[in-house]
Amino acid sequence: MPKGPNGETRPADLIGAAVMVAKIATGEIEDNPKSNRVKSGKAGGRARASSLTAGERSEIARRAAAARWSRSKKS
């Protein structure tokens, strides 16, 4: 089965896709584009930020800014 942009499975054939759309429209199945990975990623980011000291956060931000500014601009 083909994968969608967020990793969800989708029917490969036209009739299967039409049946899936009909089931979503009638509420038989739920169309949820966001996965649980989004929630866990946000929670992990908050946990990491709360465990870092102000100096460590500043150093990470400094390295990120340096990486952004070091990229060459394409004209």
Order of alpha helices (4+ residues) and beta strands (2+ residues): alpha-alpha-alpha
